[in-house]
Amino acid sequence: MSYSFALWYTQSISQKPNSESMDKVIAVVVTYNRQFLLAQCIDALRKQTRKIDKILVVNNGSTDHTELWLRSQDDIEFITQENVGGAGGFYRGIKTAFEKLYTWIWLMDDDGYPKEDALERLLEGNTEEMCLRNCAVINKEDKKSFVWKTGNYSTIDELENPVIKNVAHPFNGTLLHRKIIERVGLPKADLFLWGDETEYLYRIIKKNKIPFYTKTNSIHYHPASAYSYKNDWNFHTNWKMYYYVRNRFHVLKSKFSRHLALAVVMYLAFIIAFAGTIIIFQKTNKLKKLSFILWPIADAFTNDCKATPSAILKRISATSPYWPFDFLVIPVKTVALLISGLFSSSVKLKKA
């Protein structure tokens, strides 16, 4: 637990939960420029068979009609902040829910919505508090296929057991007890997006050994996964790839928290595999894409999380006349970064 979180946590629990906040559930929804989908999600939350005690929306500086719509709702608490990505949104939402002394925190994005009995099913049966529970995340179009890999199942029709152990897909209908946050802390806000939820999951289940499962009769509907490594991404506009590459190292450090050198080796394997997918599957700007990934790799090893979408786009647009040369030195830079990472990991392990 970091010093900053420890200080915040100590201040937060100095207040005793009052009778109104004991064992209550708050739903936290993070949104950005999807007011129509947000309204669908909120409508589904209002219809839950187990009444939600509070709905909290974190609005990441939406530029559509989200702010006006939120102001017109009399049963929603909301926070509007600058766009700090899904990571910053869930950080703020979980932190606020914890400080307000809610017992259960139910997490989701604005593009999905829970079935009317989802919360009731999540809470029934198991009374264990130190356990991460997740809805089964189902394609909102066909209402039966899993959005992401869920055990060995393809559709909900194949299920026989009410629980799939050791499977969860945060933050899509993820239910946390406040005791988990007391032990683990908060998500890393500076990861911005892509990987922040996985890093937090690994911190919960790997570093802190907290059990987790998917409740198969608790359904959360979500759009089908759109990303594929085979799709040709636009080099000039797809700033998200920076976070995809950089944040993978943070995910691996969380997954292998007791073996930092292994995290470095696994990250190197990821880099090689990702470079291979660029060479094989990408149809445009292959050399530029290979050269570009050096930046997030360097930032990953130096723990530099300052890059914003606008800064990424600015750097992409500022085409260097030496970019072919950048490609030629990829092996040298990668090896140097690897050695640096291994040395840093070794020092940390010796200190530990």
C-alpha positions as CSV (number, residue, x, y, z in Angstrom):
1,M,0.0,0.0,0.0
2,S,1.5,3.3,-1.1
3,Y,2.0,6.1,1.4
4,S,-0.5,8.4,-0.3
5,F,-3.2,5.7,-0.3
6,A,-2.4,4.8,3.3
7,L,-2.8,8.4,4.4
8,W,-6.1,8.8,2.4
9,Y,-7.4,5.5,3.8
10,T,-6.5,6.4,7.4
11,Q,-8.4,9.7,7.0
12,S,-11.4,8.0,5.3
13,I,-12.0,5.4,8.0
14,S,-11.6,7.9,10.8
15,Q,-15.3,8.3,10.3
16,K,-17.5,5.4,11.4
17,P,-20.2,4.3,8.9
18,N,-23.6,5.5,9.9
19,S,-26.7,3.4,9.9
20,E,-27.8,4.8,6.5
21,S,-24.6,3.7,4.7
22,M,-24.2,0.3,6.3
23,D,-24.5,-2.6,3.8
24,K,-25.7,-0.4,1.0
25,V,-24.9,-0.7,-2.7
26,I,-23.7,2.1,-4.9
27,A,-23.5,1.7,-8.7
28,V,-20.6,3.6,-10.3
29,V,-20.8,4.3,-14.0
30,V,-18.0,6.0,-16.0
31,T,-19.1,7.9,-19.1
32,Y,-17.7,9.9,-22.0
33,N,-19.7,11.3,-24.9
34,R,-22.3,8.4,-25.0
35,Q,-25.4,10.0,-23.5
36,F,-27.8,7.7,-25.3
37,L,-26.0,4.6,-24.1
38,L,-25.6,6.1,-20.6
39,A,-29.4,6.6,-20.4
40,Q,-30.0,3.0,-21.3
41,C,-27.6,1.9,-18.6
42,I,-29.2,4.2,-16.0
43,D,-32.6,2.9,-16.9
44,A,-31.5,-0.7,-16.3
45,L,-30.0,0.3,-13.0
46,R,-33.3,1.9,-11.9
47,K,-35.2,-1.3,-12.8
48,Q,-33.1,-3.6,-10.6
49,T,-35.1,-6.1,-8.5
50,R,-32.6,-5.4,-5.7
51,K,-32.9,-1.7,-5.4
52,I,-29.6,0.2,-5.7
53,D,-29.1,2.7,-2.9
54,K,-27.2,5.2,-5.0
55,I,-26.2,5.7,-8.6
56,L,-23.0,7.7,-9.1
57,V,-22.0,8.7,-12.6
58,V,-18.4,10.0,-13.3
59,N,-18.6,12.2,-16.4
60,N,-15.2,12.4,-18.0
61,G,-15.7,15.9,-19.5
62,S,-18.2,14.8,-22.2
63,T,-18.8,17.3,-25.0
64,D,-22.2,16.0,-26.1
65,H,-25.4,16.4,-24.1
66,T,-24.4,14.2,-21.2
67,E,-23.9,17.1,-18.7
68,L,-27.4,18.6,-19.4
69,W,-29.0,15.1,-19.2
70,L,-27.4,14.4,-15.9
71,R,-28.6,17.7,-14.5
72,S,-32.1,16.8,-15.4
73,Q,-32.1,13.5,-13.4
74,D,-33.2,13.9,-9.8
75,D,-32.1,10.4,-8.6
76,I,-28.4,10.5,-9.8
77,E,-25.3,11.8,-8.1
78,F,-22.7,12.8,-10.7
79,I,-19.2,14.2,-10.9
80,T,-17.9,16.0,-13.9
81,Q,-14.2,16.2,-14.4
82,E,-11.7,16.5,-17.2
83,N,-11.3,13.5,-19.5
84,V,-8.8,11.4,-17.6
85,G,-9.8,8.1,-19.3
86,G,-11.6,5.1,-17.9
87,A,-8.8,4.6,-15.4
88,G,-9.2,8.1,-14.0
89,G,-12.9,7.7,-14.0
90,F,-13.0,4.5,-12.0
91,Y,-10.4,5.8,-9.7
92,R,-12.6,8.8,-8.9
93,G,-15.7,6.8,-8.7
94,I,-14.4,4.0,-6.4
95,K,-12.6,6.6,-4.2
96,T,-15.8,8.6,-3.8
97,A,-17.9,5.5,-3.1
98,F,-15.4,4.4,-0.5
99,E,-15.3,7.8,1.2
100,K,-19.1,7.9,1.3
101,L,-18.9,4.6,3.3
102,Y,-20.9,2.4,0.9
103,T,-20.4,-1.3,1.6
104,W,-20.8,-2.7,-2.0
105,I,-19.5,-0.9,-5.1
106,W,-20.9,-2.1,-8.5
107,L,-18.8,-1.0,-11.4
108,M,-19.6,-0.6,-15.1
109,D,-18.9,1.5,-18.3
110,D,-21.7,3.4,-20.0
111,D,-21.9,1.2,-23.1
112,G,-23.2,-1.9,-21.2
113,Y,-26.2,-2.5,-19.0
114,P,-27.3,-5.1,-16.4
115,K,-30.3,-7.4,-16.7
116,E,-33.0,-6.4,-14.2
117,D,-32.1,-9.1,-11.6
118,A,-28.3,-8.9,-12.1
119,L,-27.5,-7.3,-8.7
120,E,-29.9,-9.6,-6.8
121,R,-28.1,-12.6,-8.3
122,L,-24.7,-11.3,-7.5
123,L,-25.6,-10.8,-3.9
124,E,-27.5,-14.0,-3.3
125,G,-26.0,-17.0,-1.7
126,N,-22.4,-16.3,-0.9
127,T,-21.9,-13.9,2.0
128,E,-18.1,-13.7,1.6
129,E,-16.9,-10.2,1.6
130,M,-13.3,-10.7,0.4
131,C,-14.3,-12.0,-3.0
132,L,-14.6,-10.2,-6.3
133,R,-17.9,-11.0,-8.1
134,N,-18.6,-10.4,-11.8
135,C,-21.6,-10.6,-14.0
136,A,-21.5,-12.9,-17.0
137,V,-20.7,-10.4,-19.8
138,I,-23.0,-11.2,-22.7
139,N,-23.3,-9.8,-26.2
140,K,-26.1,-7.2,-26.1
141,E,-27.2,-8.0,-29.7
142,D,-27.7,-11.8,-29.6
143,K,-28.2,-12.0,-25.8
144,K,-26.4,-15.3,-25.5
145,S,-22.7,-15.3,-26.6
146,F,-19.9,-14.2,-24.3
147,V,-18.1,-11.0,-25.3
148,W,-14.8,-12.2,-24.0
149,K,-13.3,-15.6,-23.3
150,T,-15.2,-17.1,-20.3
151,G,-13.8,-20.5,-19.3
152,N,-14.4,-22.9,-22.1
153,Y,-17.9,-21.6,-22.9
154,S,-19.0,-19.8,-26.1
155,T,-22.6,-19.1,-25.1
156,I,-24.7,-18.9,-22.0
157,D,-26.7,-21.8,-23.2
158,E,-23.8,-24.1,-22.6
159,L,-23.6,-23.3,-18.9
160,E,-24.5,-25.8,-16.2
161,N,-22.9,-24.4,-13.0
162,P,-24.1,-21.1,-11.4
163,V,-20.5,-20.0,-10.8
164,I,-17.4,-20.0,-13.0
165,K,-14.4,-19.7,-10.7
166,N,-11.3,-17.7,-11.5
167,V,-13.0,-15.8,-14.3
168,A,-13.9,-12.1,-14.2
169,H,-14.1,-9.2,-16.7
170,P,-13.8,-5.8,-14.9
171,F,-15.3,-3.3,-15.0
172,N,-18.4,-4.8,-16.5
173,G,-20.8,-5.5,-13.7
174,T,-18.0,-6.0,-11.2
175,L,-19.0,-6.0,-7.5
176,L,-16.5,-5.1,-4.9
177,H,-16.9,-5.1,-1.1
178,R,-15.2,-2.1,0.5
179,K,-12.9,-4.4,2.4
180,I,-11.2,-5.3,-0.8
181,I,-10.5,-1.6,-1.4
182,E,-9.2,-1.3,2.1
183,R,-6.6,-4.0,1.4
184,V,-5.8,-3.4,-2.3
185,G,-6.2,0.3,-2.7
186,L,-7.5,2.1,-5.8
187,P,-7.0,1.6,-9.6
188,K,-4.1,3.5,-11.1
189,A,-5.6,6.6,-12.5
190,D,-2.6,7.5,-14.7
191,L,-2.9,4.5,-16.9
192,F,-5.8,6.4,-18.7
193,L,-7.2,3.4,-20.6
194,W,-6.6,-0.1,-21.9
195,G,-5.2,-2.3,-19.2
196,D,-6.1,-0.3,-16.1
197,E,-8.9,-2.8,-15.2
198,T,-6.7,-5.8,-15.7
199,E,-3.9,-4.3,-13.6
200,Y,-6.4,-3.7,-10.8
201,L,-7.8,-7.3,-11.2
202,Y,-4.3,-8.8,-10.9
203,R,-3.5,-6.6,-7.9
204,I,-6.6,-8.1,-6.3
205,I,-6.3,-11.7,-7.2
206,K,-2.5,-12.2,-7.6
207,K,-0.8,-9.9,-5.1
208,N,-3.6,-10.1,-2.5
209,K,-4.8,-13.6,-3.2
210,I,-8.5,-12.6,-3.2
211,P,-10.8,-15.2,-4.8
212,F,-12.9,-14.2,-7.8
213,Y,-15.7,-15.7,-10.0
214,T,-18.4,-15.0,-12.6
215,K,-22.0,-15.5,-11.5
216,T,-23.6,-17.1,-14.5
217,N,-27.2,-16.1,-13.7
218,S,-26.2,-12.5,-13.3
219,I,-26.1,-11.0,-16.8
220,H,-24.5,-7.8,-18.0
221,Y,-25.1,-6.9,-21.6
222,H,-22.2,-5.4,-23.6
223,P,-21.3,-4.7,-27.2
224,A,-19.2,-7.3,-28.9
225,S,-15.5,-6.8,-28.7
226,A,-14.5,-4.7,-31.7
227,Y,-10.7,-4.8,-31.5
228,S,-8.6,-7.4,-33.3
229,Y,-4.8,-7.4,-33.8
230,K,-5.4,-8.3,-37.4
231,N,-7.3,-5.1,-38.2
232,D,-5.2,-2.4,-39.9
233,W,-5.1,0.6,-37.5
234,N,-4.8,4.2,-38.6
235,F,-1.3,5.3,-37.6
236,H,-2.2,9.0,-37.7
237,T,-5.3,8.8,-35.5
238,N,-5.1,5.7,-33.3
239,W,-3.6,7.2,-30.1
240,K,-4.9,4.3,-28.1
241,M,-2.2,2.0,-29.3
242,Y,0.3,4.0,-27.2
243,Y,-1.6,2.9,-24.0
244,Y,-2.0,-0.6,-25.3
245,V,1.8,-1.0,-25.5
246,R,2.8,1.0,-22.4
247,N,0.2,-0.4,-20.0
248,R,0.9,-4.0,-20.8
249,F,4.1,-3.7,-18.7
250,H,2.1,-2.3,-15.7
251,V,-0.3,-5.2,-16.1
252,L,2.5,-7.7,-16.1
253,K,4.2,-6.1,-13.1
254,S,0.9,-6.5,-11.2
255,K,0.5,-10.1,-12.4
256,F,4.1,-11.1,-11.5
257,S,4.4,-8.7,-8.5
258,R,6.8,-11.0,-6.7
259,H,8.9,-11.7,-9.8
260,L,9.7,-8.4,-11.5
261,A,12.4,-9.9,-13.7
262,L,9.8,-12.3,-15.1
263,A,7.5,-9.4,-15.8
264,V,10.3,-7.8,-17.8
265,V,10.9,-11.0,-19.8
266,M,7.2,-11.4,-20.5
267,Y,7.0,-7.8,-21.6
268,L,9.8,-8.4,-24.0
269,A,8.0,-11.4,-25.4
270,F,4.9,-9.2,-25.8
271,I,6.9,-6.6,-27.7
272,I,8.3,-9.2,-30.1
273,A,4.9,-10.7,-30.7
274,F,3.3,-7.3,-31.2
275,A,6.0,-6.3,-33.7
276,G,5.3,-9.5,-35.5
277,T,1.6,-8.8,-35.8
278,I,2.5,-5.4,-37.3
279,I,4.7,-7.0,-39.9
280,I,2.3,-9.7,-40.7
281,F,-1.2,-8.2,-40.4
282,Q,-0.8,-4.4,-40.8
283,K,-1.2,-3.1,-44.4
284,T,-0.2,0.5,-43.9
285,N,2.7,2.4,-42.3
286,K,4.4,-0.7,-41.0
287,L,7.8,0.9,-40.5
288,K,6.3,4.0,-38.8
289,K,4.2,1.8,-36.4
290,L,7.3,-0.3,-35.5
291,S,9.3,2.9,-34.8
292,F,6.4,4.5,-32.9
293,I,6.1,1.7,-30.3
294,L,9.6,2.5,-28.9
295,W,8.0,5.5,-27.2
296,P,5.5,3.6,-25.1
297,I,8.1,0.9,-24.4
298,A,10.5,3.6,-23.0
299,D,7.8,5.2,-20.9
300,A,6.8,1.7,-19.6
301,F,10.3,1.0,-18.3
302,T,10.8,4.5,-16.9
303,N,7.3,4.5,-15.3
304,D,6.4,7.7,-17.2
305,C,2.6,8.1,-17.3
306,K,2.3,11.7,-18.4
307,A,1.3,11.2,-22.1
308,T,-2.1,12.4,-23.0
309,P,-4.1,11.7,-26.1
310,S,-3.4,15.2,-27.5
311,A,0.3,14.8,-26.8
312,I,0.4,11.4,-28.5
313,L,-1.4,12.8,-31.6
314,K,1.0,15.7,-31.7
315,R,4.0,13.5,-31.7
316,I,2.5,11.2,-34.4
317,S,1.8,14.2,-36.6
318,A,5.3,15.6,-36.2
319,T,6.8,13.2,-38.7
320,S,10.6,13.0,-38.3
321,P,12.7,13.0,-41.4
322,Y,14.8,10.3,-39.6
323,W,11.9,7.8,-38.9
324,P,13.4,5.1,-41.2
325,F,16.6,5.3,-39.1
326,D,14.5,5.0,-35.9
327,F,13.3,1.6,-37.3
328,L,16.8,0.4,-37.8
329,V,17.8,1.1,-34.2
330,I,14.8,-0.7,-32.7
331,P,16.8,-3.8,-31.7
332,V,19.5,-1.6,-30.0
333,K,17.0,0.5,-28.1
334,T,14.9,-2.5,-27.1
335,V,17.9,-4.4,-25.7
336,A,19.0,-1.2,-23.8
337,L,15.6,-0.8,-22.3
338,L,15.4,-4.5,-21.4
339,I,18.8,-4.3,-19.6
340,S,17.7,-1.2,-17.8
341,G,14.4,-2.9,-16.7
342,L,16.2,-6.0,-15.5
343,F,18.7,-4.0,-13.5
344,S,15.9,-2.0,-11.9
345,S,14.0,-5.1,-11.1
346,S,17.1,-6.7,-9.6
347,V,17.8,-3.7,-7.4
348,K,14.2,-3.8,-6.1
349,L,14.3,-7.5,-5.4
350,K,17.5,-7.1,-3.4
351,K,16.0,-4.3,-1.4
352,A,12.9,-6.4,-0.7
